[in-house]
Amino acid sequence: MIRIGQVMYLHKDAYAEYEKRHAELWPEMKAALKEHGAHNYSIYLNEKTGQTFAYLEVPDVAKYNEIAQTAICKKWWAYMKPLMEINPDNSPVTTDLKEVFHLD
């Protein structure tokens, strides 16, 4: 498995809504994540800064990245747009993190 870590950026007034929407993750979005190989996916929030830390594991990064082209992912991004910093295509602004240590 390949471990992925990313930071995203929430608007400070959107924390509760962001958590609520993820607690009610659409079944179609959950299925798309699984179909594209996502496992052990967690998102953590730094309430002081609005930064989230997302961690997930995938067997194939290229296959996982294909999710961005699906209609359900684009719909999810549009739904989440008011809550976070986004790119022109509505995808979340992300900072990919380099793994520097891992202990099994």
SEKOLZA-562784 format. One record per residue (C-alpha): residue number from 1; residue in one letter; x negated, y negated, z. Coordinates in steps of 0.02 Angstrom, whole numbers. Example, Ala and Ser with C-alpha at 12.3 -4.5 7.8 and 13.67 -1.06 7.14 Angstrom:
// residues 2
atom k: 1 | r: A | u: -615 | v: 225 | w: 390
atom k: 2 | r: S | u: -684 | v: 53 | w: 357
This chain:
// residues 104
atom k: 1 | r: M | u: 0 | v: 0 | w: 0
atom k: 2 | r: I | u: -54 | v: -176 | w: -36
atom k: 3 | r: R | u: -21 | v: -301 | w: 104
atom k: 4 | r: I | u: 39 | v: -475 | w: 54
atom k: 5 | r: G | u: 41 | v: -629 | w: 165
atom k: 6 | r: Q | u: 117 | v: -795 | w: 113
atom k: 7 | r: V | u: 163 | v: -960 | w: 190
atom k: 8 | r: M | u: 322 | v: -1054 | w: 138
atom k: 9 | r: Y | u: 388 | v: -1220 | w: 199
atom k: 10 | r: L | u: 560 | v: -1252 | w: 273
atom k: 11 | r: H | u: 646 | v: -1418 | w: 300
atom k: 12 | r: K | u: 650 | v: -1449 | w: 488
atom k: 13 | r: D | u: 840 | v: -1462 | w: 493
atom k: 14 | r: A | u: 861 | v: -1295 | w: 403
atom k: 15 | r: Y | u: 790 | v: -1168 | w: 526
atom k: 16 | r: A | u: 956 | v: -1100 | w: 589
atom k: 17 | r: E | u: 1032 | v: -1089 | w: 416
atom k: 18 | r: Y | u: 877 | v: -1004 | w: 345
atom k: 19 | r: E | u: 886 | v: -872 | w: 481
atom k: 20 | r: K | u: 1074 | v: -851 | w: 457
atom k: 21 | r: R | u: 1057 | v: -825 | w: 269
atom k: 22 | r: H | u: 924 | v: -693 | w: 294
atom k: 23 | r: A | u: 1028 | v: -605 | w: 427
atom k: 24 | r: E | u: 1164 | v: -596 | w: 294
atom k: 25 | r: L | u: 1047 | v: -547 | w: 151
atom k: 26 | r: W | u: 1151 | v: -501 | w: 0
atom k: 27 | r: P | u: 1151 | v: -313 | w: -33
atom k: 28 | r: E | u: 1101 | v: -347 | w: -215
atom k: 29 | r: M | u: 949 | v: -446 | w: -159
atom k: 30 | r: K | u: 899 | v: -313 | w: -34
atom k: 31 | r: A | u: 915 | v: -181 | w: -170
atom k: 32 | r: A | u: 809 | v: -285 | w: -290
atom k: 33 | r: L | u: 672 | v: -303 | w: -160
atom k: 34 | r: K | u: 671 | v: -115 | w: -131
atom k: 35 | r: E | u: 676 | v: -78 | w: -318
atom k: 36 | r: H | u: 523 | v: -188 | w: -341
atom k: 37 | r: G | u: 428 | v: -97 | w: -204
atom k: 38 | r: A | u: 446 | v: -210 | w: -51
atom k: 39 | r: H | u: 419 | v: -121 | w: 116
atom k: 40 | r: N | u: 392 | v: -183 | w: 294
atom k: 41 | r: Y | u: 448 | v: -358 | w: 245
atom k: 42 | r: S | u: 452 | v: -483 | w: 388
atom k: 43 | r: I | u: 463 | v: -673 | w: 394
atom k: 44 | r: Y | u: 407 | v: -774 | w: 544
atom k: 45 | r: L | u: 443 | v: -958 | w: 577
atom k: 46 | r: N | u: 329 | v: -1087 | w: 658
atom k: 47 | r: E | u: 463 | v: -1201 | w: 730
atom k: 48 | r: K | u: 337 | v: -1342 | w: 760
atom k: 49 | r: T | u: 285 | v: -1357 | w: 578
atom k: 50 | r: G | u: 424 | v: -1277 | w: 474
atom k: 51 | r: Q | u: 300 | v: -1154 | w: 400
atom k: 52 | r: T | u: 354 | v: -976 | w: 379
atom k: 53 | r: F | u: 236 | v: -829 | w: 369
atom k: 54 | r: A | u: 298 | v: -688 | w: 259
atom k: 55 | r: Y | u: 218 | v: -516 | w: 267
atom k: 56 | r: L | u: 261 | v: -369 | w: 157
atom k: 57 | r: E | u: 185 | v: -213 | w: 85
atom k: 58 | r: V | u: 200 | v: -157 | w: -96
atom k: 59 | r: P | u: 127 | v: -13 | w: -194
atom k: 60 | r: D | u: 103 | v: -120 | w: -351
atom k: 61 | r: V | u: 90 | v: -311 | w: -351
atom k: 62 | r: A | u: 130 | v: -327 | w: -537
atom k: 63 | r: K | u: 291 | v: -226 | w: -514
atom k: 64 | r: Y | u: 338 | v: -330 | w: -362
atom k: 65 | r: N | u: 307 | v: -493 | w: -455
atom k: 66 | r: E | u: 434 | v: -439 | w: -588
atom k: 67 | r: I | u: 572 | v: -476 | w: -463
atom k: 68 | r: A | u: 552 | v: -661 | w: -506
atom k: 69 | r: Q | u: 628 | v: -626 | w: -677
atom k: 70 | r: T | u: 788 | v: -546 | w: -609
atom k: 71 | r: A | u: 954 | v: -636 | w: -608
atom k: 72 | r: I | u: 983 | v: -595 | w: -424
atom k: 73 | r: C | u: 816 | v: -669 | w: -371
atom k: 74 | r: K | u: 850 | v: -828 | w: -470
atom k: 75 | r: K | u: 1023 | v: -838 | w: -389
atom k: 76 | r: W | u: 943 | v: -815 | w: -216
atom k: 77 | r: W | u: 817 | v: -953 | w: -251
atom k: 78 | r: A | u: 957 | v: -1072 | w: -302
atom k: 79 | r: Y | u: 1050 | v: -1026 | w: -141
atom k: 80 | r: M | u: 896 | v: -1060 | w: -35
atom k: 81 | r: K | u: 845 | v: -1219 | w: -128
atom k: 82 | r: P | u: 920 | v: -1344 | w: -3
atom k: 83 | r: L | u: 826 | v: -1266 | w: 143
atom k: 84 | r: M | u: 645 | v: -1269 | w: 86
atom k: 85 | r: E | u: 511 | v: -1343 | w: -24
atom k: 86 | r: I | u: 533 | v: -1274 | w: -200
atom k: 87 | r: N | u: 451 | v: -1274 | w: -371
atom k: 88 | r: P | u: 539 | v: -1338 | w: -528
atom k: 89 | r: D | u: 608 | v: -1161 | w: -562
atom k: 90 | r: N | u: 685 | v: -1157 | w: -384
atom k: 91 | r: S | u: 556 | v: -1030 | w: -324
atom k: 92 | r: P | u: 490 | v: -1069 | w: -151
atom k: 93 | r: V | u: 326 | v: -1162 | w: -139
atom k: 94 | r: T | u: 208 | v: -1030 | w: -70
atom k: 95 | r: T | u: 28 | v: -1020 | w: -15
atom k: 96 | r: D | u: -45 | v: -847 | w: -37
atom k: 97 | r: L | u: -155 | v: -794 | w: 107
atom k: 98 | r: K | u: -316 | v: -695 | w: 93
atom k: 99 | r: E | u: -327 | v: -546 | w: 209
atom k: 100 | r: V | u: -484 | v: -559 | w: 313
atom k: 101 | r: F | u: -451 | v: -420 | w: 441
atom k: 102 | r: H | u: -342 | v: -267 | w: 460
atom k: 103 | r: L | u: -335 | v: -132 | w: 593
atom k: 104 | r: D | u: -231 | v: 26 | w: 572
